[in-house]
Structure formats: C-alpha cells, structure tokens
Amino acid sequence: MTRHKFTVGQVVEFLPGRMDFNVPRGTYTIVRQLPMEANDCQYRVKNAHDGHERIMRESQLAATSSEWDRARSEKLSR
C-alpha cells in the first residue's frame, strides 16, 4: 500500500500541467489526506492567497524548499 508523501499542515507548491490553466499557481497547505485514485494519492489543499480549497493529486504537488530544509535538518538531528 502506498503511503502519502505529504502530511497535514505541510506547505507545498502546485506543479501545473497543460490542462491546469484555471488553477491558481503558488503555495498550498495540506488540509487532509484523501484515498488514492488511479494509483496517485490525493489531498485536500488550501490556497495560501485566495483561501479556496481544492483536491489535488500527489503528482501535482512538490514540497517547498523550506520544507525540504526542515525535513533534512530533522533527519540530521536524529
């Protein structure tokens, strides 16, 4: 069983595809982990600027650089 890559409260960056022209770019906060669909984990996310919530696939999201730095420092401190 595949595990979710992102946790609730984590800030992520939206990676738009060709068909995502109407979805606001920028950062989103993970609000909830949702079940998998078509072999891709899903999340309910909230846009940092407009406050709207959307459902996005894990393949559409990436950890922000600050999240990578935090995760790396936690790993080194263990």
C-alpha positions in Angstrom: 0.0 0.0 0.0 1.4 3.4 -1.0 1.8 6.0 1.8 1.1 9.7 1.4 4.2 11.8 0.8 2.9 14.9 2.5 1.4 15.5 5.9 -1.4 17.6 7.1 -0.3 21.2 7.7 2.6 20.9 5.3 3.1 23.7 2.7 3.5 22.5 -0.9 4.0 24.1 -4.3 1.5 23.4 -7.1 3.0 22.0 -10.3 0.6 22.9 -13.1 0.1 20.7 -16.1 -1.1 21.7 -19.6 -4.8 21.4 -18.5 -4.4 23.3 -15.3 -4.7 26.8 -16.8 -7.6 27.8 -14.5 -5.9 26.7 -11.2 -4.1 29.4 -9.3 -0.3 28.9 -9.0 1.6 29.2 -5.8 1.7 27.6 -2.4 -1.0 25.4 -0.8 -1.4 23.9 2.6 -2.3 20.3 3.0 -5.7 20.2 4.8 -6.4 16.5 4.6 -5.1 13.3 3.1 -7.6 11.5 0.9 -7.7 8.0 -0.5 -5.8 7.0 -3.6 -7.4 7.3 -7.1 -5.8 5.8 -10.2 -2.6 5.0 -8.3 -2.0 8.5 -7.1 -2.6 9.8 -3.5 -4.9 12.7 -3.2 -5.1 15.7 -0.9 -7.5 18.4 0.1 -5.4 21.6 -0.1 -6.0 25.3 0.7 -4.5 28.1 -1.4 -2.4 30.5 0.6 -3.7 33.5 -1.3 -7.3 33.1 -2.1 -8.3 30.6 0.7 -10.1 28.2 -1.6 -9.8 24.5 -1.0 -9.3 22.1 -3.9 -8.5 18.4 -4.3 -5.1 17.7 -6.0 -3.2 14.6 -6.8 0.3 14.0 -5.3 1.8 14.2 -8.7 0.7 17.8 -9.0 2.5 18.8 -5.8 6.0 19.3 -4.6 7.5 20.2 -1.2 8.6 23.8 -0.9 12.4 24.4 -0.5 11.8 25.4 3.1 10.0 22.1 3.7 13.0 20.2 2.2 15.4 22.1 4.5 13.2 21.4 7.6 13.0 17.7 6.8 16.7 17.4 6.1 17.6 19.1 9.4 15.2 16.8 11.3 16.8 13.8 9.7 20.3 15.0 10.6 19.3 15.7 14.2 18.2 12.1 14.8 
